[in-house]
Amino acid sequence: MVAVPAGDFLMGSEDALAYPADGEGPVRTVHVAAFWIDACVVSNAQFARFAADTGYRTSAERIGWSFVFAGLLPDDFPPTRAVAAAPWWRQVEGADWRHPDGPQSTWEDRADHPVVHVDWDDAQAYCAWAGKRLPTEAEWERAARGGLHAKVFPWGDELEPGRRPRMNVWQGDFPNRHPTADGWYGTCPVDAYEPNGFGLYNATGNVWEWCEDLFSPSPAGQERVAKGGSYLCHASYCRRYRVAARQGLFPDSATGNVGFRCALDMT
């Protein structure tokens, strides 16, 4: 874990990239007490130790299926139900954290990648076992900013400084063409890119990260905050790979692009 010092920071965004309907604004000064946060999101190897130690079975394991990005499925994969508003998500029987892309895949060949197909309760169970907790949204955003003042990304305002990718996001014509200039089609290792000023790796891109807070605005009042965007984010439809960006997910949401990192009070 890395230490994030107490301090004030400007939270949220109202610039041209923001999504006002997501509740990103107004920009406000927020004080956060000092705390610890994982340098990386929880990896498959870490979650495997938890599962082996406790016998825990995730919601996706108990239900028997989860949603997988269609581009990760074999060409001969049989047709399955797609999400109406996002047809690139396919319901796949046997998809869970152990089998990230479906039953033909295994976590063991990506032990250092983020654990995925974990819902909010699964993340809470891991945190309890580890003696930690999920970060609040304010803690997550302060940590993700890495000490920078009101910047778009953990490293500054430029998406690709020197034309060099700094996070794992979609780079082509979503969802059909992805030239993988960053070297990754799906998830990447939890420490694949340079850390920010506080020592956090992959705070944006790769996988969405669960936070403790309820999401507002939320029509149902039950969604939880997720931050950071994922490997599927692209400017053409989702600019949520920014530190101020946020989305609401129902606690039982488990897909192939959602993970988490843990936090801990500083005593």
N, C-alpha and C positions, 0 to 999 in steps of 0.2 A: 504494500500500500504506500501511497505518497501523502505527505502532509499538505493541506491547503490552509494557509494562514487566515485568521479572522480579517474581515475587511468589508468595505462597501464596494459595490460595483453597479454598473448600469445594466439592468436586466431587460430583455425584450428588444423589439425592433419595430420601427415604423418607416423603414426605408422602402425603396422601390421593389426590393426582393421579398418583402414580408407578406404574410397572409393574414390580413386583419381578422378574417372570420375565425382563424385559429386562436385568437386571443393573444397574439404576440405582443401587442401593445397594451397600454402606453409604455414607453420607455420610462423606467422608474429606478430610483436608487434603492438598493436592497442591501441590508447588512447581514452577513453570514458569519456565524461563530466558526472558530477553527475546527477542522475535522480531518479524518483520514478517508481516502477513497482508493479503490483498486486502480493501479496503474493501467490495467487491461481489463477488458470484459472477461467474464468467466469462460474458460475454455472447455472443450469437450473432455480433456483429460481431467480437469478439476471436477467437473460435474460427474464423471465416471467414478471418481473416488467417493464422492458424496453418495451416489446411488449404491455402490458396493457396500459402503459402511452402514447405510440405513435401510436398504431394500426399497427405497422410495421409487414409485412409478409416477411419471408425469401424467397430466391430463390427457395428452395425445396418446400415450401408451395405453391408458385405460379405455379411451374411446375407440382407439384402433385406426385412426387416420388423422391427417393434418393437411394443410395447404402448402404446395410446393410450386415454385416458379416453373412455368412450363418449359422454359429454355434449358432447364437442367435435366429434363426427362429424356430418356432414350427416344430416338426417332420412331421406334416401333411400339412405344408405350400405348396401351389401349386408351380410347377416349374415356374421359371421366368428367364429372361435373365441374364446371368453371364458375367463378364468381361473376355475376352478371355485370357489375360495374367495373370489374377488373379481370377480364378473361384470361390474362396471363397467369392467374392463380388457379391451380388445379387441385381438386380433392384427390388425395392419394392414400389408398389403404396401405397401412404399414409404415407410413412416414411418421417419424418421431425423432427425438434427439439422437438415438442410436443409429437411425437410418435417415440422415438429413434430406436426401433426395428421393426417398422411397426405399422399398425393400431390397433393391439391387445395390444400395450404397451402405457404407458403414462409417461411423465416426472415427474408427481406428486409423484410417488413412488421412485424417485431418485432426489429429489430436490437439494441435495448437491453434485450431480455428475456434470461433465462438460457438458455444452451445446454442442451438436454436430449437424451435418448436417447444419453447417453455412459456407458459402463461404466467400471470402475475402471482398466482398462488404457488406455482413451482419455484419461482424466484424467491418468494418469501420463505419457502421451506429450506432452500439452500442457505439463505442468509442466516436462518435460525441455527442450522447445523454448524455454520462457520463462526457463529458468535458475532455476526455483523448485522447489517440492515440495508435496505435500499436507500439511495440518496433521495433527498427532497429535490424538487425541480430547481429551486434556487441554488442548492449545493451543487447539483450537476452542472448547471450553467456557469456558475462561478469557476468550478474546476475546469470545465471545457474551454473557457476563455484563456486559461493559462496565465492570468495576470495582465493580459492586454486590455486596453480600454476601448470598448464599443466597436470591436472589430467583427467582421462577418464570420470569419473562420478561426479555428484555434491558432493559426499562424499569421493572420492578417486579413487584408481585404481582397487579395488577388486569389482567384480560384486555383490557378496552376502557375506559381512563380517560376520563371525561367522555363515555362512550358513543361514542367515536371509534375506529374500527378502527386498530390499530397494526401489523398484519401481514396478509398475504394468505392467509387460510384460508377453508374452507367455512363458510357462515353460516346455511344453512337446514336442510332435512330431507334429509340425505345418503342416497342420491345423487340424489334426485329433484327437490328444489327448492332453488334458490340465489338469493336476492334480490339478491346482489351489492351489498350496501350499501357495500362498499369500492371498487366500481367495476370489479372484475375477475372474470372467470369462470374463466379459466385462469391462466397465469402473468402477472406484472406486470413492469414495468421493474425492473432490478436495484437502482435507487436510489429506488424509489417511496415509501418510508416514511422517517420520521426515523431518523437513525443513533443507535446507542447511545453510551455514554460513551467508548468507545475509537474511535468513528468507523465502526463496521461497519453496513452497511445490510442489512436483511432477513435477519438471522441466523436468525430463525424464520419459518416459513411460506414460501410461494412454491415452493421446491424443496428436496428433501433434498440434503445435501452430503456427498460422499465424504470420509472421513478415511483416514489411513495405516494405522491399527491393524487387526489381526485382531479379530473380534467374539467376545466371551466373555460369557455362555455360548453356545456354538454346537454343535449336535449333529454337524455335519460338520467343524468346525474349519477351514473355509475361508472363511467369510463375513468381509466387511470392515464396519467401522463406518460408518454414515451418521447424520448429525445434523441437527436443525432442523425436521423436518416439512415439509409442502408445502401447496399450495393445496387439496388434497383432505382435509386433516385436519379433523376435527370431533369435538367432545366426546362425541357419541353413539357413536363407535366407535374414535376414535384421538386421544388427548390428547397426542400426541408433538410438539406445537408448542411445547414448553418447552425451556429451555436444557439441562436435565439429561437429557432424553429421548434415546433412542438406538434404533437397530434394526440388525440384521445383514442385509446383502445379499450375494449371491454376486457375485464380481468381474465376471461376465459379464452382470449385470443391467443392462438399459438400458430405461428407460421414460420417459414424457413428464413425469415429475415429479422427476427426479434430475439434479442438476448438481454443481458443485464450485467452490471458491475455493482459491487457492494461498497458500502460506506461504513464508517464507525465514528462514534463520538470521540473527541479528543479529551482525555481526562488527565 
